[in-house]
Amino acid sequence: MSKRDFLVEIGTEELPPKSLFTLAQAFADGVTKGLAAASVQHGEVKWFATPRRLAVYVAGVADQQPDQQIKRQGPAVANAFGPDGQPTKAALGFAASCGVTVDQLVQVDGPKGKVLQFEGSRQGEATTALLPNIVNGALDSLPIARRMRWGAGTQEFVRPVHWVVMLFGSNVVEADILGIRAGKQTQGHRFHGPKSLAIASPAKYAQVLLEKGHVVADVATRRDRIRAEVNAIAESLKGQAVIEDWLLDEVTALVEWPVALSGRFDEQFLRLPQEVPIATMQDNQRYFPVRSADGKLMNYFITVANIASRDPDRVRDGNERVVRPRLADAAFFWDTDRKERLDVRFAALKSVTFQAKLGSLADKSNRVATLAQRIAEIIGGDAELAARAARLSKCDLLSAMVGEFPELQGLMGKYYAQHDGEHAEVAMALEEQYWPRFAGDKLPATKTGIALSIADKLDTIAGIFSIGQKPSGTKDPYGLRRAALGVLRTIVEHKLDLDLRRLVDGAVSLQPVAAAETVGEDIWGYLMERLRSSYLEESAGRAVTTEMFDAVLASKPHSPIDIDVRLQALEGFLALPEAASLAAANKRIANILRKATGDLSGAVETARLQEPAERQLFDHVVSMERAVNPLFSRREYTGALTQLATLKDDVDRFFDSVMVMADDPDVRVNRLGLLVRLRGLFLQVADLSRLPG
């Protein structure tokens, strides 16, 4: 079977940069899925994306679909033949739909008895006949929030389509894609390469666009080229470029032929907090700021044009003229905002709704203050500072600067609080309240910031759960997943011994709505799911499994730190030779107790211990209770489990020689009590019955 490369390119008007790479990857995934569904073999799949095109290249595609084996089940045999043995209408109709006679059908076992089945084969189609439907299916399934129409046609896509390339080897695949007849003519750069370019073969696609069209189609190549040019210019300015990944990706998605050049702005704007001009340059202009070797912001920026201008000074001047009023506005916001103290803005928060059922931002701030005070007291912080920080926490949302740059919330609160003469820890907490903002982000460091961050996130989670709007599927409009992980990371990484379960109930009780009785438990379960996921995704040498986490959680710890210590102890215990036998015994005990009735309080009367094995086990359990209970109270779980491992031989002898469910009810209850006592020892760390094996 011969193979040929395949290429499809959709040429469009400028695509949305923030979703460009997602669309390109989804297009490639859709084509790959379509080939797999058709059982068409192929090699490497690669996607290309520029502002004006999405393309997928597939190497070594088989030119013929393999023959398809077909199996179709029909009516039950009982309904397929009459009393006289003749086929019924059901059997005749099924056979006719398969193009055969009833005699050519076979009888096989179905879910409810014998059924008729057709078995045959169908010759595979040529790949060129399959490709149009595969491409159309991939395009139809792209994650496009809002499709648009253009011209007089009925086709819909993210942007109007102007050309389509579809090549199988050197041959054009005959197809209509999004209302355009496919061909081999692509378009180069809008200005540097406006003429149509013929693609001779899929493998030459990127090369033709680069050499003749002034288009860098490969995203990684374009990104690296931008990074290198930006860094080179920054170095020539004796500085270092500030290159955020998100901005680099967005700029990469905005240009086909990147050309970097520098510009400068008035030094007077360096009096602003450096985050302000940086936000202005990055968010408004898509510029790369420049820092000096000592980390201070310089009055330079680097922009990336989509054209190699004959007059770069003119391009530079244009960019400088555009950024100047932006920075002037920021300076005006900075000066104006500081004329009014942060705490004066609190009254206005009463008219800003946090959530219709949960009240205003002022209401939220008051709830957070109560919770933050409790947390601060527990972790050794200052409750008054925590309350003050909570009261000021949302005031900067009403500032002109945050209105223009929402991403500076908290940060501007810090600067304004410092200007107002607030306590240094209060000011810092206003920024730290939002940390961590994303996975791997820094955590709040001050005790006031820690208390405020945890309290604010718990209040949001408790409120949204209380009004029945907890996240479902991919929908999480209030960012509860991020908030939950932030709470857990802050507690675990700072090793804070907090009763998180009680804090959850406290946060729920502060909400202005009557929450269902199960809300606290629902939130706890939600937090534990996030904690479980963090352990399962962890790669720092931990060997935690979902069964281990469930075993620990079943022992009802209320502190993430306590959970972590138990998991560490369980990891060590499972490495002991006695672990497997004791886990199996716990599983057996759990099954017995689950089915048992009557007194399961754990009371044991020594006079009713009849067998030597049960007397020996009882004595060992009692001695273990004396030995390990002090260890449990100090959370020395590793030492406790190591001692409990010595129970193995006595437990094995007990089950080998003692009938737990004895005929005598008193003896039976006594033995069940012994098992309750034995199981209770292990349950102070984890429910071993939940482990596999």
C-alpha positions as a printed Julia matrix, in Angstrom:
693×3 Matrix{Float64}:
   0.0     0.0    0.0
   1.53    3.33  -1.06
   1.64    6.43   1.16
   1.52   10.15   0.49
   1.7    13.29   2.61
  -1.45   15.32   3.19
  -1.89   19.06   3.68
  -4.94   21.17   4.39
  -4.78   24.94   4.85
  -7.7    27.26   5.61
  -6.89   30.85   4.6
  -8.89   33.48   6.45
  -9.08   37.06   7.54
  -7.2    37.82  10.75
  -7.98   35.19  13.37
  -8.41   35.97  17.1
  -4.89   35.75  18.59
  -5.87   34.48  22.03
  -7.56   31.39  20.62
  -5.36   30.86  17.54
  -3.21   28.06  18.89
  -6.16   26.33  20.54
  -7.99   26.32  17.2
  -4.93   25.02  15.36
  -4.37   22.19  17.85
  -8.06   21.27  17.77
  -8.01   21.24  13.96
  -5.07   18.84  13.97
  -6.72   16.68  16.62
  -9.93   16.57  14.57
  -8.1    15.47  11.41
  -6.19   12.85  13.39
  -9.41   11.57  14.95
 -11.08   11.39  11.55
  -8.23    9.37  10.05
  -8.31    7.0   13.01
 -12.09    6.55  12.74
 -11.63    5.63   9.08
  -8.76    3.26   9.98
  -6.41    5.15   7.66
  -2.8     4.72   8.72
  -0.53    7.75   8.84
   2.65    9.16  10.33
   3.52   12.43  12.05
   0.84   15.11  12.41
   1.9    18.75  12.62
  -0.1    21.98  12.72
   0.7    25.48  11.54
  -0.97   28.75  12.5
  -0.59   32.41  11.59
  -3.04   35.3   11.85
  -4.37   34.41   8.38
  -4.25   30.62   8.26
  -4.78   27.29  10.01
  -3.01   24.32   8.48
  -2.49   20.64   9.22
   0.25   18.47   7.7
   0.08   14.66   7.98
   3.04   12.58   6.82
   2.78    9.16   5.21
  -0.97    8.78   4.82
  -2.08    5.45   3.32
  -3.8     6.03   0.0
  -6.38    3.32   0.63
  -8.61    2.53   3.56
  -8.3    -1.15   4.59
 -11.22   -3.45   3.91
 -13.87   -3.06   6.59
 -15.13   -6.09   8.5
 -18.85   -5.67   9.15
 -20.96   -7.3   11.85
 -24.61   -6.34  12.25
 -26.97   -7.93  14.75
 -30.59   -8.42  13.84
 -33.7    -9.86  15.47
 -33.7   -12.56  18.13
 -33.79  -16.08  16.72
 -37.04  -16.67  18.64
 -38.66  -13.9   16.61
 -36.89  -14.68  13.35
 -38.62  -17.97  12.6
 -42.23  -19.1   12.87
 -43.55  -22.4   14.32
 -43.07  -23.96  10.9
 -39.4   -22.98  10.83
 -39.92  -20.44   8.06
 -38.3   -16.97   8.37
 -40.55  -14.21   9.59
 -40.87  -10.73   8.11
 -38.34   -9.51  10.69
 -35.72  -12.0    9.51
 -36.45  -11.4    5.8
 -36.28   -7.6    6.27
 -32.98   -7.76   8.14
 -31.44  -10.04   5.51
 -32.63   -7.76   2.7
 -31.1    -4.71   4.44
 -27.78   -6.54   4.51
 -28.06   -7.6    0.84
 -28.1   -11.33   1.58
 -30.59  -14.17   2.11
 -31.62  -15.48   5.53
 -29.51  -18.6    4.9
 -26.4   -16.44   4.78
 -26.98  -15.07   8.28
 -25.41  -16.71  11.35
 -26.76  -17.25  14.85
 -24.72  -15.84  17.74
 -25.19  -15.24  21.45
 -26.73  -11.86  22.21
 -27.33  -10.15  25.56
 -30.71  -11.9   25.89
 -30.22  -15.09  23.89
 -29.49  -16.12  20.31
 -29.75  -13.46  17.6
 -29.24  -13.35  13.84
 -26.04  -11.67  12.7
 -24.66  -10.61   9.34
 -20.92  -10.97   8.88
 -19.2    -9.61   5.81
 -16.63   -7.22   4.51
 -16.63   -3.99   2.56
 -13.82   -2.86   0.33
 -11.95    0.12   1.72
 -12.38    3.46  -0.01
  -9.66    5.58  -1.53
  -8.3     8.06   1.02
  -8.96   10.97  -1.34
 -12.66   10.17  -1.14
 -12.58   10.21   2.67
 -10.53   13.37   3.23
 -13.24   15.98   2.49
 -15.57   14.59   5.16
 -12.67   14.22   7.6
 -11.65   17.87   7.14
 -15.23   19.15   7.29
 -15.85   17.14  10.44
 -12.71   18.55  12.06
 -13.75   22.11  11.18
 -17.29   21.59  12.46
 -15.98   20.44  15.84
 -13.6    23.36  16.43
 -14.18   25.13  19.78
 -15.52   28.38  18.28
 -17.61   30.38  20.73
 -19.34   32.45  18.06
 -19.28   31.67  14.34
 -19.82   34.3   11.69
 -21.21   34.38   8.14
 -19.85   36.4    5.25
 -20.99   37.31   1.75
 -24.14   35.75   0.4
 -23.32   32.21   1.48
 -24.55   30.21   4.45
 -21.13   28.95   5.57
 -20.03   29.8    9.11
 -16.54   30.0   10.58
 -14.6    32.01  13.13
 -13.57   34.45  10.36
 -14.39   34.75   6.62
 -12.51   32.19   4.52
 -10.73   33.28   1.31
  -8.82   30.21   0.14
  -8.39   26.51   0.87
  -5.43   24.26   0.05
  -5.89   20.49   0.09
  -3.12   18.33  -1.28
  -2.67   14.57  -1.17
   0.84   14.11  -2.42
   1.11   16.48  -5.37
  -2.56   16.13  -6.26
  -5.36   18.48  -5.26
  -8.14   16.82  -3.28
 -11.39   17.71  -5.01
 -13.61   19.22  -2.34
 -15.67   22.22  -1.28
 -14.6    23.38   2.15
 -16.51   26.2    3.84
 -17.87   27.26   0.47
 -14.43   27.42  -1.19
 -13.16   25.05  -3.87
  -9.92   23.47  -2.65
  -6.77   24.0   -4.68
  -3.0    24.3   -4.32
  -2.72   28.12  -4.28
  -1.92   29.75  -0.96
  -1.34   33.39  -0.06
   1.81   34.92   1.37
   2.23   37.96   3.6
  -0.42   40.6    2.96
   2.21   43.2    1.99
   5.53   41.4    1.45
   4.11   38.5   -0.54
   0.66   39.39  -1.85
   0.81   37.13  -4.91
  -0.62   33.62  -4.93
   1.89   30.85  -4.29
   1.59   27.31  -5.62
   2.35   24.51  -3.15
   3.92   21.64  -5.11
   3.75   19.13  -2.26
   2.73   19.14   1.41
   6.3    18.76   2.66
   7.3    22.04   0.96
   4.47   24.08   2.49
   6.4    25.9    5.24
   9.46   26.38   3.03
   7.48   27.98   0.19
   5.72   30.38   2.56
   9.0    31.33   4.23
  11.11   31.82   1.09
   8.51   33.25  -1.3
   5.7    34.54   0.9
   7.46   36.19   3.86
   5.42   34.03   6.24
   6.91   32.06   9.15
   4.19   29.4    9.32
   5.76   27.28  12.06
   4.7    28.68  15.44
   7.73   27.45  17.4
  10.11   28.95  14.83
   8.22   32.26  14.88
   8.15   32.36  18.68
  11.88   31.64  18.93
  12.62   34.29  16.33
  10.64   36.9   18.27
  12.3    35.99  21.56
  15.77   36.17  20.02
  15.15   39.56  18.35
  13.58   41.06  21.48
  16.45   39.85  23.68
  19.05   41.14  21.21
  17.5    44.61  21.16
  17.22   44.67  24.97
  20.88   43.73  25.23
  21.8    46.56  22.86
  19.98   48.89  25.26
  22.05   47.43  28.13
  18.93   45.94  29.63
  16.9    42.75  29.89
  13.55   42.24  28.21
  10.53   41.31  30.33
   9.11   38.42  28.32
   6.0    36.86  29.83
   4.95   33.6   28.19
   1.36   34.76  27.66
   2.5    37.93  25.92
   5.05   36.11  23.78
   2.34   33.69  22.65
  -0.09   36.49  21.86
   2.48   38.47  19.87
   3.43   35.27  18.03
  -0.23   34.86  17.1
  -0.44   38.45  15.85
   2.35   38.4   13.25
   3.4    36.36  10.22
   6.71   38.11   9.58
   8.0    39.4   12.93
  10.32   42.39  13.04
  11.27   43.74  16.47
  12.26   47.33  17.15
  12.64   49.51  20.22
  11.02   52.72  21.37
  11.2    54.9   24.43
   8.92   56.91  26.68
   9.39   59.92  28.93
  11.42   59.21  32.07
   8.83   61.04  34.18
   6.61   57.95  34.01
   9.22   55.94  35.9
   7.94   57.65  39.07
   4.9    55.39  38.85
   4.97   51.96  40.5
   6.75   49.93  37.84
   3.84   47.51  37.53
   1.72   50.35  36.12
   3.8    51.2   33.01
   4.46   47.49  32.57
   0.73   46.77  32.54
   0.2    49.69  30.16
   2.82   48.39  27.75
   1.86   44.73  27.97
  -1.93   44.88  28.12
  -2.69   47.89  25.96
   0.13   47.82  23.44
   1.57   44.3   23.48
   5.04   45.75  24.07
   7.89   44.05  25.9
   9.2    46.23  28.76
  12.92   46.46  29.52
  14.63   46.31  32.92
  18.16   47.3   33.84
  20.63   44.8   35.25
  19.55   45.73  38.8
  15.9    45.01  37.99
  14.68   48.59  37.66
  12.32   49.47  34.82
  13.94   51.43  32.0
  12.15   53.97  29.82
  12.35   51.69  26.78
   9.97   49.2   25.2
  10.27   46.69  22.38
   7.45   46.14  19.91
   7.12   43.48  17.23
   5.79   44.65  13.88
   4.25   42.42  11.23
   6.23   44.11   8.48
   9.8    44.99   7.62
   9.33   48.71   7.12
  11.57   50.75   4.82
  11.37   53.5    7.42
  11.64   51.87  10.89
  12.07   55.27  12.58
   8.6    56.18  11.41
   7.2    52.96  12.89
   9.07   53.65  16.13
   7.74   57.2   16.29
   4.19   55.98  15.75
   4.44   53.51  18.62
   5.95   56.14  20.92
   3.12   58.55  20.12
   0.56   55.85  20.91
   2.02   54.81  24.27
   2.56   58.38  25.53
  -1.13   59.2   26.24
  -1.64   55.75  27.74
   1.1    56.4   30.28
  -0.2    59.92  30.87
  -3.6    58.47  31.73
  -1.99   56.03  34.14
  -0.09   58.87  35.82
  -3.35   60.81  36.16
  -5.06   57.78  37.74
  -2.16   57.37  40.16
  -2.21   60.97  41.28
  -6.01   61.16  41.49
  -6.49   57.9   43.41
  -4.06   58.95  46.15
  -6.09   62.08  46.92
  -8.61   59.88  48.74
  -7.74   57.36  51.45
  -8.57   53.72  50.86
 -10.75   53.43  53.94
 -12.95   56.3   52.7
 -13.93   54.12  49.74
 -15.37   51.42  52.01
 -18.75   53.14  52.24
 -19.1    53.02  48.47
 -18.55   49.23  48.53
 -22.03   48.93  50.04
 -23.5    49.79  46.64
 -21.3    47.36  44.68
 -22.84   43.89  44.44
 -20.61   40.9   45.02
 -23.39   38.45  44.18
 -27.12   39.16  44.18
 -27.91   36.7   46.98
 -24.69   37.24  48.91
 -24.8    40.98  49.27
 -22.36   43.76  48.52
 -18.55   43.87  48.53
 -18.84   45.6   51.9
 -20.86   42.63  53.2
 -18.24   40.25  51.89
 -15.43   42.29  53.46
 -17.16   42.14  56.86
 -17.59   38.36  56.62
 -13.96   37.95  55.6
 -12.87   40.14  58.51
 -14.57   37.83  61.01
 -13.05   34.73  59.48
  -9.6    36.3   59.02
  -9.5    37.25  62.7
 -10.15   33.63  63.71
  -7.42   32.35  61.4
  -4.92   35.0   62.5
  -5.41   34.06  66.16
  -4.83   30.38  65.4
  -1.63   30.9   63.38
  -0.16   33.44  65.8
  -0.96   36.55  63.8
  -2.54   39.84  64.84
  -6.34   39.63  64.72
  -6.75   43.42  64.58
  -4.42   43.71  61.58
  -6.29   40.89  59.85
  -9.61   42.66  60.41
  -8.2    45.96  59.15
  -6.77   44.3   56.03
 -10.1    42.61  55.33
 -11.96   45.91  55.61
  -9.59   47.52  53.09
  -9.23   44.47  50.86
 -11.72   45.46  48.15
 -11.45   49.25  48.38
  -8.95   49.53  45.52
 -11.54   48.0   43.18
 -13.15   51.44  43.16
  -9.93   53.21  42.17
  -9.49   54.62  38.66
  -6.27   52.63  38.18
  -7.84   49.24  38.89
 -10.82   50.25  36.77
  -8.41   50.6   33.84
  -6.14   47.69  34.79
  -8.19   45.05  36.69
  -5.16   42.78  36.89
  -3.56   45.3   39.29
  -6.2    44.72  41.98
  -4.58   44.13  45.33
  -1.25   45.48  44.12
  -2.61   49.02  43.86
  -4.33   48.5   47.2
  -0.9    47.84  48.67
   0.57   51.01  47.2
  -2.38   53.17  48.25
  -2.32   51.7   51.77
   1.39   52.47  52.04
   0.67   56.04  50.94
  -2.05   56.29  53.59
   0.36   55.18  56.31
  -1.34   51.84  57.04
   0.59   49.17  58.93
   3.18   47.55  56.62
   1.69   44.09  57.1
  -1.81   45.36  56.31
  -0.57   46.96  53.11
   1.26   43.8   52.06
  -1.78   41.66  52.83
  -3.88   43.64  50.33
  -1.68   42.26  47.54
  -1.23   38.82  49.1
  -4.98   38.23  49.41
  -5.08   37.14  45.75
  -2.07   34.81  45.95
  -1.65   32.24  44.56
  -3.26   33.48  41.35
  -2.39   30.36  39.34
  -0.71   26.96  39.67
   2.83   27.35  40.94
   2.37   31.02  41.85
   3.87   32.48  45.03
   1.99   32.18  48.32
   1.15   34.92  50.83
   4.06   35.31  53.23
   2.86   37.58  56.07
   0.56   36.14  58.71
  -2.0    38.87  58.01
  -1.79   38.09  54.29
  -2.16   34.36  54.94
  -5.22   34.9   57.13
  -6.82   37.27  54.62
  -6.05   35.05  51.61
  -7.54   31.93  53.19
 -10.55   33.78  54.61
 -11.39   35.54  51.34
 -11.23   32.31  49.32
 -13.22   30.3   51.87
 -15.9    33.0   51.95
 -16.26   32.88  48.17
 -16.44   29.08  48.14
 -18.92   28.97  51.03
 -21.12   31.65  49.49
 -21.33   30.13  46.02
 -21.98   26.64  47.42
 -24.63   28.05  49.75
 -26.65   29.46  46.84
 -26.36   26.18  44.92
 -23.99   27.32  42.19
 -21.02   25.02  42.78
 -18.85   24.28  39.72
 -20.09   21.68  37.25
 -18.11   20.23  34.36
 -15.91   22.93  32.85
 -18.03   25.78  34.2
 -16.44   27.61  37.13
 -17.36   31.29  36.76
 -16.25   32.23  40.27
 -12.88   30.43  40.06
 -13.66   28.07  42.94
 -11.2    25.42  41.78
  -8.38   27.96  41.84
  -9.56   29.27  45.2
  -9.7    25.78  46.71
  -6.21   24.92  45.53
  -4.97   28.26  46.84
  -6.35   27.53  50.3
  -4.85   24.06  50.35
  -1.44   25.11  49.05
  -1.23   27.94  51.58
  -2.09   25.63  54.49
   0.1    22.69  53.43
   3.18   24.58  52.25
   3.17   26.89  55.26
   2.47   23.87  57.51
  -0.46   25.59  59.21
  -2.25   23.36  61.69
  -5.75   24.59  60.9
  -9.0    22.72  61.46
 -10.16   23.36  57.91
 -13.41   21.48  58.44
 -14.39   23.85  61.28
 -13.32   26.89  59.24
 -15.58   25.73  56.39
 -18.54   25.48  58.76
 -17.67   28.91  60.12
 -17.58   30.41  56.63
 -20.96   28.85  55.79
 -22.53   30.15  58.99
 -21.53   33.71  58.07
 -23.37   33.65  54.73
 -26.54   35.76  54.43
 -28.57   32.86  53.01
 -30.08   29.77  54.61
 -27.81   27.04  53.29
 -28.73   23.39  53.09
 -27.51   21.24  55.98
 -25.15   19.36  53.67
 -23.33   22.43  52.33
 -20.45   22.2   54.81
 -19.93   18.54  53.98
 -20.2    19.28  50.25
 -17.51   21.95  50.49
 -15.26   19.68  52.53
 -15.66   16.96  49.9
 -14.89   19.47  47.16
 -11.71   20.59  48.92
 -10.64   17.02  49.5
 -11.12   16.19  45.82
  -8.76   19.05  44.97
  -6.29   17.84  47.61
  -6.5    14.27  46.3
  -5.76   15.49  42.77
  -2.76   17.47  43.96
  -1.26   14.34  45.55
  -1.95   12.16  42.53
  -0.35   14.74  40.21
   2.63   15.29  42.48
   5.96   14.16  41.08
   8.25   14.87  44.03
   8.92   11.25  44.85
   5.58   10.66  46.6
   3.82    7.35  46.02
   0.31    8.33  47.11
  -2.54    6.47  45.41
  -6.22    7.31  45.39
  -6.86    4.28  47.65
  -4.3     5.56  50.18
  -5.88    9.0   50.2
  -9.36    7.51  50.65
  -8.06    5.33  53.48
  -6.71    8.36  55.32
  -9.79   10.48  54.62
 -12.03    7.73  56.03
 -10.37    8.27  59.43
 -11.95   11.76  59.38
  -8.99   14.11  59.85
  -9.91   17.8   59.7
  -6.5    19.3   58.96
  -4.65   19.1   55.62
  -1.39   18.97  57.58
  -2.72   16.02  59.59
  -3.7    14.33  56.31
  -0.2    14.85  54.95
   1.45   13.38  58.06
  -0.89   10.36  57.93
  -0.11    9.78  54.27
   3.61    9.86  54.96
   3.14    7.32  57.75
   0.98    5.14  55.51
   3.62    5.2   52.78
   6.19    3.92  55.26
   3.82    1.31  56.71
   3.01   -0.16  53.31
   6.7    -0.85  52.78
   6.72   -3.18  55.83
   6.4    -6.94  55.25
   3.41   -7.12  57.64
   1.41   -4.46  55.75
  -0.31   -6.68  53.19
  -1.53   -9.18  55.77
  -2.81   -6.47  58.13
  -4.54   -4.63  55.28
  -6.27   -7.89  54.3
  -7.25   -8.5   57.92
  -8.72   -4.99  58.19
 -10.72   -5.62  55.04
 -12.02   -8.86  56.52
 -12.86   -7.15  59.81
 -14.69   -4.34  58.01
 -16.8    -6.88  56.1
 -17.66   -8.76  59.25
 -18.63   -5.64  61.18
 -20.65   -4.29  58.25
 -22.9    -7.37  58.36
 -23.01   -7.7   62.14
 -25.87   -6.5   64.32
 -26.21   -5.79  68.01
 -23.69   -4.19  70.36
 -20.65   -2.93  68.38
 -19.38   -0.55  71.05
 -16.06   -2.37  71.44
 -16.81   -3.66  74.94
 -14.93   -6.88  75.75
 -15.5    -9.08  78.82
 -12.33  -11.01  79.57
 -14.31  -13.84  81.16
 -15.9   -14.64  77.81
 -12.57  -14.97  75.97
 -12.52  -18.73  75.4
  -9.76  -19.47  72.88
  -6.05  -18.89  73.57
  -5.73  -16.98  70.26
  -8.44  -14.48  71.18
  -7.06  -14.0   74.72
  -3.59  -13.41  73.28
  -4.92  -10.95  70.68
  -6.91   -9.09  73.34
  -3.86   -8.73  75.59
  -1.84   -7.47  72.63
  -4.55   -4.97  71.62
  -4.76   -3.6   75.17
  -0.98   -3.18  75.38
  -1.0    -1.49  71.97
  -3.7     0.94  73.09
  -1.5     2.02  75.99
   1.57    2.28  73.77
   0.21    4.04  70.66
  -2.52    6.35  71.95
   0.08    8.86  73.23
   1.76    8.63  69.81
  -1.53    9.36  68.07
  -2.11   12.42  70.22
   1.3    13.74  69.09
   0.64   12.71  65.45
   3.58   10.33  65.53
   1.75    8.06  63.14
   4.82    6.4   61.67
   5.94    5.14  65.05
   2.42    4.06  65.93
   1.96    2.05  62.74
   5.37    0.45  63.16
   4.28   -0.81  66.56
   0.86   -1.89  65.3
   2.62   -4.01  62.67
   3.63   -6.36  65.5
  -0.04   -7.41  65.77
   0.22   -9.38  62.52
   0.99  -12.83  63.96
  -1.69  -12.6   66.66
  -4.26  -11.4   64.12
  -3.39  -14.27  61.76
  -3.7   -16.83  64.59
  -7.03  -15.34  65.64
  -8.59  -15.76  62.21
  -7.04  -19.21  61.76
  -8.44  -20.66  64.98
 -11.38  -18.54  66.16
 -14.93  -18.52  64.78
 -16.03  -14.9   65.17
 -19.71  -15.52  64.47
 -20.08  -18.13  67.21
 -23.48  -19.69  67.97
 -23.43  -18.33  71.51
 -24.62  -14.69  71.12
 -22.61  -13.46  74.13
 -19.4   -14.99  72.81
 -20.17  -13.6   69.33
 -20.73  -10.05  70.66
 -17.55  -10.3   72.72
 -15.48  -11.3   69.71
 -17.05   -8.57  67.61
 -16.11   -6.11  70.37
 -12.5    -7.31  70.16
 -12.5    -6.68  66.39
 -13.96   -3.2   66.94
 -11.11   -2.43  69.37
  -8.53   -3.82  66.93
  -9.93   -1.91  63.97
 -10.16    1.26  66.07
  -6.4     1.24  66.58
  -5.7     1.45  62.84
  -8.57    3.86  62.19
  -6.72    6.51  64.16
  -4.42    6.72  61.13
  -6.3     5.28  58.17
  -8.94    2.77  57.15
  -6.71   -0.01  55.86
  -9.74   -1.89  54.55
  -9.88    0.62  51.68
  -6.49   -0.42  50.37
  -6.36   -2.86  47.43
  -5.49   -6.51  47.95
